[in-house]
Amino acid sequence: MGVIHAIFSQLQGIKGRVTEFPMFPPHPLPSPASGEGDSGYFLPMLYKLLADAVVLIHFLWIVFLFLGAIWGKKSRAVKTFHLAGLAFAFIIQIFDWHCPLTHLEFWLRGKHNPDLAYTGSFIIHYVEKIIYIEISFTIILITTLLLGGLNVWIYLRK
């Protein structure tokens, strides 16, 4: 009995010291279901995860715009959706607008924590470098036109 009592005493001492570390909150984490502290822990993490998901969807959308004609040759619905996406990409380039996915991602990042310098995960950081590549408006417009022309050519080939 003495050994078990000594072990429990040691565990109680460790437990008291561990919960005093500054990385632990001074109070228990609020339950998302309880509705307490919605902006405390749960929602910022949700905003971060949603922003990361938007970046991945944005990346997949760009890949679809580049390669969608291959899939669109086999499906009329995909072809229509792909051509509409190319037309939309062309319009936002002509008017120098940002993609709605960009606005959504920035809004979610701002809700997560606007003070963070490195807002995404490791993978997201590099995917963002592909999506938000820093090149001139003229180069992006020319690339968009070439992309549209290439895809139309693929669709018209027999």
C-alpha positions as CSV (number, residue, x, y, z in Angstrom):
1,M,0.0,0.0,0.0
2,G,2.8,2.4,0.8
3,V,4.3,2.1,-2.8
4,I,0.9,2.8,-4.4
5,H,0.4,5.8,-2.1
6,A,3.8,7.1,-3.0
7,I,3.2,6.8,-6.7
8,F,-0.2,8.6,-6.5
9,S,1.5,11.4,-4.4
10,Q,4.2,11.7,-7.1
11,L,1.6,11.8,-9.9
12,Q,-0.4,14.5,-8.0
13,G,2.7,16.6,-7.7
14,I,3.5,16.2,-11.4
15,K,-0.1,17.0,-12.3
16,G,0.1,20.2,-10.3
17,R,3.3,21.3,-12.0
18,V,2.3,20.4,-15.5
19,T,-0.9,22.4,-15.4
20,E,1.1,25.5,-14.3
21,F,3.0,25.6,-17.6
22,P,2.2,28.7,-19.6
23,M,1.3,26.7,-22.7
24,F,-1.9,25.5,-20.9
25,P,-4.8,27.9,-20.6
26,P,-5.5,29.0,-17.0
27,H,-9.1,27.6,-17.4
28,P,-10.5,24.5,-19.1
29,L,-11.1,24.7,-22.8
30,P,-14.6,25.7,-23.6
31,S,-16.7,23.1,-25.3
32,P,-17.8,24.1,-28.8
33,A,-21.3,22.6,-28.1
34,S,-21.6,24.7,-24.9
35,G,-21.5,28.0,-26.8
36,E,-19.0,29.5,-24.4
37,G,-16.0,31.2,-25.7
38,D,-16.9,30.7,-29.4
39,S,-14.0,33.0,-30.4
40,G,-11.6,31.6,-27.8
41,Y,-10.3,28.4,-29.2
42,F,-12.7,26.6,-31.5
43,L,-13.6,29.2,-34.1
44,P,-10.0,30.5,-34.8
45,M,-8.9,27.0,-35.6
46,L,-12.0,26.4,-37.7
47,Y,-11.1,29.6,-39.7
48,K,-7.6,28.4,-40.2
49,L,-8.7,24.9,-41.4
50,L,-11.3,26.5,-43.7
51,A,-8.7,28.9,-45.1
52,D,-6.3,26.0,-45.8
53,A,-9.1,24.2,-47.5
54,V,-9.8,27.2,-49.7
55,V,-6.2,27.4,-50.8
56,L,-6.2,23.7,-51.8
57,I,-9.5,24.2,-53.7
58,H,-8.0,27.3,-55.4
59,F,-5.0,25.2,-56.4
60,L,-7.2,22.4,-57.8
61,W,-9.3,25.0,-59.7
62,I,-6.1,26.4,-61.3
63,V,-5.1,22.8,-62.3
64,F,-8.6,22.2,-63.7
65,L,-8.3,25.4,-65.8
66,F,-5.0,24.1,-67.2
67,L,-6.0,20.5,-67.8
68,G,-9.8,20.5,-67.9
69,A,-9.9,20.2,-71.7
70,I,-8.5,16.7,-71.4
71,W,-11.4,15.7,-69.2
72,G,-13.9,18.0,-71.0
73,K,-13.4,16.2,-74.3
74,K,-15.2,13.2,-72.7
75,S,-18.0,15.0,-70.9
76,R,-20.2,17.8,-72.2
77,A,-21.0,19.0,-68.7
78,V,-17.3,19.2,-67.8
79,K,-16.6,21.0,-71.1
80,T,-19.3,23.6,-70.4
81,F,-18.1,24.1,-66.8
82,H,-14.4,24.3,-68.0
83,L,-15.2,26.9,-70.7
84,A,-17.2,28.9,-68.3
85,G,-14.3,28.8,-65.8
86,L,-11.9,29.9,-68.6
87,A,-14.2,32.8,-69.5
88,F,-14.4,33.8,-65.9
89,A,-10.6,33.7,-65.5
90,F,-10.3,35.9,-68.6
91,I,-12.9,38.4,-67.3
92,I,-11.2,38.8,-63.9
93,Q,-7.8,39.3,-65.6
94,I,-9.2,41.9,-68.0
95,F,-10.8,43.9,-65.2
96,D,-7.8,43.2,-62.8
97,W,-10.1,41.7,-60.2
98,H,-9.1,39.1,-57.7
99,C,-10.6,35.6,-57.7
100,P,-13.5,35.2,-55.1
101,L,-11.5,32.4,-53.6
102,T,-8.7,34.8,-52.9
103,H,-11.1,37.1,-51.1
104,L,-12.6,34.2,-49.1
105,E,-9.1,33.0,-48.1
106,F,-8.0,36.4,-46.9
107,W,-11.2,36.9,-45.0
108,L,-10.8,33.5,-43.3
109,R,-7.1,34.2,-42.5
110,G,-8.1,37.6,-41.0
111,K,-10.7,35.8,-38.8
112,H,-8.1,33.2,-37.7
113,N,-5.4,35.6,-36.6
114,P,-4.6,38.7,-38.6
115,D,-1.2,39.2,-36.8
116,L,0.3,36.0,-38.0
117,A,3.2,36.3,-40.4
118,Y,3.1,32.7,-41.5
119,T,-0.6,31.9,-41.7
120,G,-0.7,28.4,-43.3
121,S,0.7,25.0,-42.8
122,F,3.9,24.0,-44.4
123,I,2.2,22.6,-47.5
124,I,-0.2,25.5,-47.8
125,H,2.7,28.0,-47.6
126,Y,4.2,26.5,-50.8
127,V,0.8,26.0,-52.6
128,E,0.1,29.7,-51.9
129,K,3.5,30.6,-53.6
130,I,2.2,28.8,-56.7
131,I,-1.3,30.4,-56.6
132,Y,-0.1,33.9,-55.8
133,I,3.0,34.0,-57.9
134,E,4.3,37.5,-58.3
135,I,4.4,38.3,-62.0
136,S,3.2,41.3,-64.0
137,F,-0.4,41.8,-65.0
138,T,0.6,41.7,-68.7
139,I,2.3,38.2,-68.3
140,I,-0.8,36.9,-66.4
141,L,-3.1,38.2,-69.1
142,I,-1.0,36.7,-71.9
143,T,-0.8,33.4,-70.1
144,T,-4.6,33.5,-69.6
145,L,-5.1,34.1,-73.3
146,L,-2.7,31.3,-74.3
147,L,-4.4,29.0,-71.8
148,G,-7.8,29.8,-73.3
149,G,-6.6,29.4,-76.8
150,L,-4.9,26.1,-76.1
151,N,-8.0,24.7,-74.4
152,V,-10.2,25.8,-77.3
153,W,-7.8,24.2,-79.7
154,I,-8.0,20.9,-77.7
155,Y,-11.8,21.1,-77.8
156,L,-11.9,21.8,-81.5
157,R,-9.5,19.0,-82.5
158,K,-11.0,15.9,-83.7
